[in-house]
Amino acid sequence: MRIAFIVGPFPVLSETFILNQITGLLDRGHEVDIFALARPPAGSVHPDFERYRLHERTCYVEATPDRVRRLAVAAQTAVRALRTRRLRPFRALNPLRFGRDALSLSQFTSFGPFIGRPEYDVIHSHFGPSGLFAQLLRSVDALRGPLITTFHGYDISSYLHERGHSIYAGLFRYGDAFTCSSLYIRNRLVAAGCDARKLVRFKLGTDLAKFPFRERRPTADGPLRILTVARLTEKKGFEYAIPAVAKILPAFPNVRYDIVGDGHLRGRLAQLIQELGAGASIRLLGWKNEAEVRQIFADSHLFLLASVEGPNGDVEGQGMVLQEAQAMGLPVICTRHNGFPESILDGRSGFLAPERDSDALAATLHHAISQPERWPELGRAGREYVEREYDLQERNDALVELYRSLQEAAPGRATERICLK
């Protein structure tokens, strides 16, 4: 199959699920083109991006700020459209429909990388805004093929607050299929106007080979290590996790809480740790590469993720780090946030706590720490759950099955023929 991925910034280290799907499709012999709407933040690049030479498959669809350059790109786009007899892209020059975007030529020039390409078997957009752009491309005949859009979290929460609940009306009407990883996001999509018949709950996979299982037991006379791996942002709930850990230190003075990740809250969180007098027990380790993160996973005893709905309504998606932690045998403590209750087995692979409640979170941590004899049992249950529900190889096979069903189904009726996890 020939597959086009329409994504935001690419590659982004916190969105390895997109990379995993692309490399999985390439491993299965499919052709993949990647259209990224922005370049990634400066920093480290995932090794698979280099290993699979994905820079050769990635086209960055970027705005052209220089007016002279923009005129030249517009002329090239016009010539390409005329040569391929695709005239509908010229509708983007209509100021009555596209306003300033038409007058500035920005909309028209963004069509250039797509015009003239053969029809794709599947167009897969990750995140709602990318789906909107893909549907715009299809509406002006700049891009051809059935469209599937995957929603993850912010795109059906804070993005709706910012843009209005009707922003996806056209996408929901003309898109062929939509996927999400949790029932929570599915319900929000239906509430926003998505036809439930077009929706598939599709769990994102974890590469089990990269996260080997290890039985967890307390270390004699050593520290008890609690770990969080997450960006330092509001929705990760550190303002509740850090006080919760501080509350249990009198009962468990050997606890060490390591936080791996970086973000704009680092200074504020460092100050909070000092105010709580927990500087000797709680560490902000900053960003770590993939190998370093796996080693820290291996050295830890419990995993904590206290995510909350952000002040702008932003929510998490599946919480893939929960699958990674369980795959490695770590008992998990997390909040009842979005799809998290679907991502762990409460009482069997970990424990759930309410959002925004440091006292309840501390009590849940106390409960988990007080039962070290159960850690191996919890860890095995978590590993088995991830193997059964989130194995990357099985998920990528299911993705191909989803694509084939999309090809075979009538337009807009794709998911009526699909029965996937």
Secondary structure, DSSP 8 states (H G I E B T S, - for coil): -EEEEEEEESS-GGGHHHHHHHHHHHHTT-EEEEEEEE---SS---HHHHHTTGGGTEEE-----SHHHHHHHHHHHHHHHHHTT--GGGGGG-HHHHTHHHHHTHHHHHTTTTTT----SEEEEESHHHHHHHHHHHHTTSS-S-EEEE--SGGGTHHHHHH-TTTTHHHHHH-SEEEESSHHHHHHHHHTT--GGGEEE----B-GGGS--------TTS-EEEEEE--SSGGG-HHHHHHHHHHHTTT-TTEEEEEE---TTHHHHHHHHHHTT-TTTEEEEE---HHHHHHHHHH-SEEEE-----TTS----S-HHHHHHHHTT--EEEES-TTHHHHS-BTTTEEEE-TT-HHHHHHHHHHHHT-GGGHHHHHHHHHHHHHHH-BHHHHHHHHHHHHHHHHHS-TT-GGGG----
